[in-house]
Structure formats: structure tokens, C-alpha cells
């Protein structure tokens, strides 16, 4: 068999049919080939790729622009252009009054808006003009315009799928249809198959042989001896093996898991809380005044149904009320306004996981403990490189009788060190529920210094209503922004990117303290 096919190229029966169509019938379009062979395009591409590897075919990809008729255009193809309908009424009724024309249009099932569109185009075409509410018709132009509009509508009905620049359609009609948004241009990929010079030569000399090609030698082929009648395809060791992309977690989720491990290794326990929260826990317990700008609709997502929730602990509500109004027993003067319990019961999407911290304080009380929450929050932010309306926050509290502000700074520095963040700086800050407060900044190579490490000591106005006598240091780290630094991302939107190629290109986050 080997000597019989020397200098010849062996192809399968299907591959030979493809070569015949491309060389003899001049079929070069992939879709046309698939139609002629009655075969699926993906299956056809595998055979074409095989012929390409044998240097018999060449595959080229082109982008072509074509027209697509819009929904409005399809409506006009079926029922006629607005100006055609208006002209028909004018000719039949000899109408000159605009109001009468609108009424007659309604009787013919033509909307007022469509009549207006028709008049506008008839005026453009020099058929009508309007003077003092009266319609003046140029009867000499009517028949010519009727014929022209029929031609335009016929073009509109034929234009769907037409490749731009290849059909002999009047340019003025195309221009009009595009301006009226009755057609729009679209782009599509086109695969062109052409035979190589080698294919032409081999086909002409009869040196393309059809035979059964074996890619796998089975026991049945050996037992029956059919392997002798076939050609065994040789291995091509120069071909790279297929790239295998195993499943993996999203790089950002891997980063969050590592953050949890770091905090657990520092002695913290994870705490959980609801995404749908009462303003009471999200704002009021945190001594955030009810007229604070952050509690307005432009900074908070409010629920429509149900709008309100309930609180069973009426004594806690009373203590929070007193704290807001006059400071209660905290030594503060409060906010000096009438606290509204109805506003406190409104349901929102929580804007901060600090609500989880105060819920935990209420449950655990005065004890030495450390807890953290790593979960999502929601704010109606304008989406940009460093802000998102849905974001993760890493909230934490440390409770103890002898804690001070230096312990908080020490924690933030140690946490940053374990993340491998080299450039970190702090400055004084203000938050309604902590005093003293701090803002920590980390350095991003592309974005510069970004605020990501806020914290402070909970105020007496927060702790006293909850019955907490110990000191509590608290922090609410913008973990999304820290992830941008660690993962080498300069747009916060990429943290939630679902593009498979992007996800595969991102290496697993390497946090120095996690290397064992």
C-alpha cells in the first residue's frame, strides 16, 4: 500500500468531496459548502482543518458589513411607508385641512404620529407644504413621488442581509433608509476556503487518493485484517498538545478565602448578618443621625416591598432614641432632634457590615473576643475604576477592657504586613460612630494612594445603648481595593469579570504570609 501511494496525498471520502467543490465548483464560502454537503459547520471545519494541515486548503477570515431591516422598517414593508398612506388619503378625499387629515387617518387605522411622519417626508419631497394649518398639495409631483415611494419600499423589502457595497442599489435610497433608521449596518465574520497551488497540481495529476484513514488501531481492525486496506495516520510529534484549562475558583474568591485564613490565624472568629437590614442596625445604633446625607436615597438602596420591619427589643429602641435626642447617660448632648422610630424601621440593603458588628456586640456582650465579617454591601455609587454599587467589606471588632487606639493601628499595620503591602500610610479621620478615627491608605502602582483601611474606637453613644462597658476597636476594610493591589488590577469592575480568558490569565494571588 505504501509504494502504491508514494507521492500521493491520502484523504477521506468527505475530504475529497470538499476539494472537488472548492476546486471544480468554485465554492469558497463556508456556509455554502456546509449547505452543499448537508453537514454541520463545526463538523465541516474539522475536515477543512485537516486539509489545511495537508497544505491543500487555505482558510481566510474576512469581516463583511451588511444591512439589517429594523423593526420599524419591517412594519413599513408590510403596511406601506407613512407618506404612501397619507398620499393615498389625500388623493381619495382631496383633503386640505390638517385636522380633517388626522381624523381621516384614524379612520384608516393610521396614528396621528404616523400621519405627521408622512407629512414631513412629503414636504421634503416637494409634494405638500403647510400654510396656516392648511395642506397645499403640488399635484404635479404626486404621481412621480408615488412611484418613487414604491421603489423605496421594494428596496427596503429586498435589502435584509444585503452585503454593503456589492449590490447595485441607488445610493440615495440607501442613504434615506439609514437616515430614517429603517435599516442599520451590522458586521459578521466570513470564512473563505481556497485551494492551494499544491491542491490544484495534485488534483490535476490524480495524486489525491481516497482511502480509509485510521487514527486509532483497534482490536477489531487487527482481528479482521482491515487495517491492511487502510492508511494509518502517523503521529506528528511537532504538534502541541491541547491546552487543558482545569476548573478553578475566581481569583477574587481565592483572595477572600486567604483573607479569612489570615484573620482566623490572628485569633478572629467570623460573624454573619443579613443583607436586607433595618436602618436601626445600619445607622441608628451606630449613632448616625437620621438627617445624615448617607441615609438619603442617593446613598442607600431602599426596599419597596416590604418597606418596614420590626424590632422586639423595645428597651434598646428607647435607649437609642434617648441617645440620639439628648445623649442619655453617655455624657454626650446627642443630636438634639426628635428621633423617629418609623424611619429606624425602614428596610434597606445594608450599606456597611458595621451593622453585623453591633448585632454581634448585642448578642455576645462584655467579653474579651475578636470577630470579623467578610461580606457584601450595597450603595448606589457611580461605577468607575475604584467604586462599585456592590462591594465586599471586611469588618471587624476587638473587645476588651484595656484596649486603646494604638492597638487598632498595630492591628492595621500587622494585617497590611501579612498581605505583603509595602506602602501604607495613616491619617486622622471622622466617622459618626468612632472617636478617635483613622483612614489607612495603600499604594496602587496605577491609581496611586487609595483609601482602604478605615477604623476607630466605638463611641460611648454606640456602646452604652448596647450595654457594652468594655472598649471596642472597630475597622471596616475596603477589601475590594486591597484586592486590586494584590491581584494587580487597576479597575474594580475586573474583580467581578466573568470573561474566561481573563480569569485564566490571572495567576493565583500570592500573599507572603500564606506561603508555607
N, C-alpha and C positions, 0 to 999 in steps of 0.2 A: 504493500500500500504506500509505503514511504517513497519508493522510487517512482511510483505512478503519479504522485502529486508534486514531484520536485519542480520548483519554480512556480508552483501554483499556490493560490490562496484558497483555503478551505473556509466556507461559510455555511451557515444553516439554511434551510429552505426559506424561512421567513426573511432572513437577511438578504438572500438573493432577490426576493420579490421587492424589497426596499430599493436595492441597487437598480433593478430594472425600471422602477417608477421614476427614480431620480435621474438616471442616465437617458433612458429611451423616451419616457413620457414627460420629461422636464418638470416633474412635480418637486418643488423645493420647500413648500410651506409645511411645517409640522402638522398643523391641523388638517390640511388637505390630505397629507399622507395617511394620517390616522383614519380619516373618513374613507379613503380608497381601500385601505387594508382591513377596515372594520375592526380596529384594535384600539384599546385604551392608550391615551397619550403617554402615560407613565411607563407602560409596558413597551411601547414603541421606542421611547427614549433609551431604554436599557439596550435594545438591539442596535440602535444608532450609535450609542457609545461604544459598543463592541466593534462596530465597523470603523469608527473613528480610531480606535486603538490599532486597527489593522492598516491604518493610513489610506482607507478607501473613501471615507467621507469627512467633510469638514462641517463643524457646527458654528454658526454665527448667530449672535443675538442682536436684534435691532429693536429700537423703540419707535413706534409709529403713533401719530396723533390722528384721532378720528372724531367724528361728530356723534353726539347723543341728543335725541329729542327730549326736551324737558316735559314735565307733567302738563304744563300749560300748553305746550306745543302739541302734545298728543290730543288734548281736548279740542284744539282748533282743527287738527287734521280730520277729526271725526265730525265736528259740528260746523266747521267753517270759521274763517277769521272774523273778528268783530266788525271790521269795516265792510266785509261782504254782507253780513246780516243787516247792518244799518243801510247800506245801499239798496238792498232788496226792499226794505220798508219804504225808503224814500221813493223808489220807482213805482211801487204798488200804490201808495197812498198819496203821493205828491205832498208830503208834509213839509212845512217850513217853520213851524213853531216848535221850539226845543221841548217845552213841557209836554206837548202832544206826542213828540217823538219818544220821550221816556215812557209815557203811558202805553203807546203802541208797542214799544219794546217789551214791556212787562207782559202784554197780552200774547206775545210771541215767545215768552219764556226767556227773554234776554234781560239780564240785570242792568240796573242804572249804570253801574261801574263799567260794564262791558260796552254799553252804548257810548259812554264818554270816551273809552279807548278807541272805539270805531270812528267817532267824530274826529278825534285827534289825528288819526292816521289819514283819514280822508282829507282833512285840512292840509296835512303835509304833502299829500299827493295832488293838491290843487283842485279837488272836486268840490269842496264846500268851504264856506267861510261864515263866521258868525258876526252879525251886527245887531246890537240892541236886542239880544235874545232871539233873533230870527236867524233861520238857517237859509243861506243863499247857495243854491246848487249851480255849478257850472256844468250844464247838461252836455256840452261838447266833450267833456273829459270822462263822462260816466262809462261809456262802453269800453274805452281803452283801459280804464282802471279795473273794470270787472274782469277783463281778460288777463290783465297783469296779476290780479289777486288769485285767480285760478292757477296761474303758472307758479306763483309763490307757494300756494298750498300744496301743489303737486310736488314741488321740490322738497317741501317740509316732510311729506309722507315718504319720500324716497331716501332722504338723507341719513336716516338712522344707520350707524355703522360705517358710513362712508369715510374712507381714508382721506385726510386733508391733503389737498394739492394734487390728487391723482384723477379726480373726476372733472369733466368739463361742465361745471355748473357756473352760471353767471356770478361773478364776484359780488355784484351789488346785492343780489338776493341773499347770499351767504352773510354779507355784512349786515343787512337789515335783520335777518333772523337772529344773529348773535346779539345785536344791539337790543332787540326786543326780548332777549333771554328765552327764546323759543328753542334754541339749540345751545349746547355747550361743548367744548372740546375736552376730550379725555385722552389719556395716554395708555398704551398697552405694550407689553413685551411680545416680540415676534421672533420665533426661532426659524432660521433659514438653514436648510440642508443642501449642501452642494457636493458633487462628486469630485474627487481629486484627479489629477492627471494620471496617477497610477491606476485608479479605478477604470478610467476610460481605456487605458492601454491593455490592462488585464482582461477587461470585458471583450474588447475587440479581438484579442488573441485567443479567447476561450480559456483563459488561465484562472478563472474563478470557478472553483469546483464546489458543488453542493454535496455535503456529506453530513452524517450524524456526528456531532461534536460532543465528546464526553468530558465532563468536568469532574466527575466522581466515579471511580471504579467500584461497582457494587458486586456482591457475591453472585447475583443473578446474571450479570453480564459475563462474569468469568465462567460460571457453570454452563451457560448456553453457548458460549463461544462467540457471542455477538460483538464482543469487543474487537474481534479481528476485522469486522466490517466498518468500524467507526474510527474516527480520529481522536486521539487522546490529547486534550488541550494541555500544553506544557505549562509548568509553573513559571511565573515571571517574578523573580525574586527582587527585581528593582522597584516593583510597585509597593508603595507604602500601605501598611495595614490600615483598615478603617479606624478613625479616631473614636474611641469609646468615651462617652460623657456620662459617668455614673451619677445617680441622684445625689443631691446634697442639700443642706439647708441654705436658705437665703443668707448671704454674708452678714446682713444686718442682724438676723436672728441668731447667728453664731456669735456675733459680738455681744448681744444682750445676754446670752447664756454665760458668756465669760464674765460679764459684769456681775451676774448673780453669784458665780463661783467666788469672785474676789470678795464680795460683801459677806458671804457666808464664812469665808476664811478669816474675816475680820471680826467675827462674832455676832453678825446680824441675823435676824430671822425675817422671812418675807411676810408681809401683811397684804391683805386683799380688801378691795372695796368696790362698790357699784359704779358703773359708767354713768348711769342715769342717777342724778343726785339732787337733793334738796338744796336750795340756796342757803338754807340754815347751816348745813355742814360745810358747804363750799365757800361761804362768805361770812355769815353772821357769827358763828362760833370763832372764826378767825379774826373777829373784831374789825371786819371790813364794813364800813358804813353803807347803809342802804342807798345812799345817793352817790356812791363811788362810781366813777366813769366805767370801771371794768365790769360793773353789773348791768350796763346798758346792752341793748340788743346788738349793737355793732361789735361788742366784745364777747358775747355769750350766746350760745345756742339754746333757745327756749323750746320746750315741748308744747305742741298744740293740743294733743290729747293723750293722756290726761294732763291737765295744766297744773294740778296741785297734788301734793302728797300729805302725809300725816306724821306727827311725832307723838309718841306715847308719853315721853318724859316731860310733863308739864312744868315740873320744878326747874329742870335745866333751861327750858324756854324762858321762864321767869328770870332766872339768873342772867341769861344772855341779854334779855330785854333791859334789865336794870343796868348792866354794864355799858350797854350802848347809850342809854339815856343820861345816866349821871355817874357812871364809873363803879357803882355798887360799893364793894369793900376793897377794891383794888388800889385805892389811892389816886385813881385817875378821875378826871371830870367827865369821861365818856365823850360822846359826840354831840351831846346837848340837842337832841331832836326826839320826836315821838316815834318810837320803834314800831313797825308794822308787822305783826305776826303773819298776816296773809302773804306778804311779799316773801317772807322767810320760807313759806311752804311751797313756793313755786318750784316746778321740776325743770331741770336743765341737764345738758350734757356737761359733765364736770370739766372745769377749766384748769384744775390743778389737782394733783394727787395729795396735796396737803390735807384735803378732806379725809383721806384714808388715815393720815397720821392722827387727826383729832378724834376720829372714831375709835382708833386703837387706844389712845390715851383714856378715853371714857371707859373702855372695857377693862384695860389692864390696871390703870390707876398708878399709885405711888409704889414704884418698884424699880430696882436697877435693871434696865434692859435696853437693847438696841434692836431696832426694826427698820426695814426698808420696804418700799413698794416700787415695782418697776412695771409701769402700765401706761395705757394711752390716755391722752386728754384731748379736748376739742375746743378750738377757738375760731371764730370767723376771720382768720388772718388773710391778707392778700398773699397769694402764693408767689414766692420768689426763691432765690438761692438759699436763704437761711431761715425762711418762715414757711410753715405749712398749717392748714386748718386742722389737721390731725397729727399728733406728735406724741412721742414717748417722753416720760419724765421719770427720773429716778429720785424718789422722795425718801427721806429717812429721818429718824429721830433717835436721840440718845437721851435716856432719862436717868438722873442720879442726883443726890443731894449736894454734891460739891463740884459740879461741872461749871466751867466758865468759857468765855469767848475764845480763849487760847486753845481749848480742847477742840473747838469747831475748826479753827484754822489748821490745827495739827491734823485733823481727820482729812480735810480737803487736800492738804499737801500730800499726805500719805496715799490717798486714793489716786491722785494725779500721778504720783511716782509709780505706783503699781500698774498704771495704764501706759507708762512709758512716755508721758507728756513732759517734754523738757522745758518748754516755755510757758510758765503760768505766772499770773500776777493778780493781786487783790486790791480793791479799793472800797471805801465806805459806801454804804447804800441805804435805801429806805424801803421798808415793806410795812404794810399796816399791822402785821401780826408778829413781827420780831423787832427786838431792840436790845443790843446793837445788831446791825445787819451788815452783810458783806456781799460784794459781787466779785466772783473769780473769773478771770479771762484766760483763755488758752489761745495759742498762736496757730493759725492755719496758714500754710505756705502760700495759698492763692488769695484768701479772703482777709488775711491779717488777723488782728485780735478780735475774737468773738466771745461774747458773754455766755458762759455755760455753767458757772459754779456759784449760784446764789445761795445764801443761807443766813442764819441768825439765831438768837436766843428767843424763844417764845415769850411774849409779853405776859405780865400778870393778868391782863384783860382776857387772854386766851385760856390761861391755865386755871384761874380761880373758879369760873363757872363750871369747869370740868372736875373740880375737886382735886386738882394736882398741886401738891405743895413742893415737890421736887423741882429742880431746874431741868429744862429741856432744851437741848440744842437741836436745830432742825435745818435741813437743806433740801433743795429741790433741783437737782442737777438736770440741765438740758442735755439728756443723753444722746439725742439725735445729733447735736452739734459736736459732741465729743467723738461720736462715731465717724463724722465727716473727717476729722483729723486722723483718727486711727486707720480708717479704710482708704484714705487718700482720695476723698470725694469732695468736689467743690460746689455741688448743688444738692440741697437737702432732698429734692424730688427723686434723686437716684437711689436713696435708701429704700424706696418702695418700687423700684424699677422691676418690671416683670419680663424684660427683654432677655431671652435665653442666652444669646451671645454675650450680653453684658454680664450676666450672672456668672457664666462660665469663665469670663476673663478676670474676674475679681478673685484674688487669692484669699485664702482663709485668713482672717485677722490674726496677727501675731502680737499678743500682749506679753511683754517681757516677764512679768510676774507669774504668767501661766505656763512658762516653759519649765518642764521638769527634767 
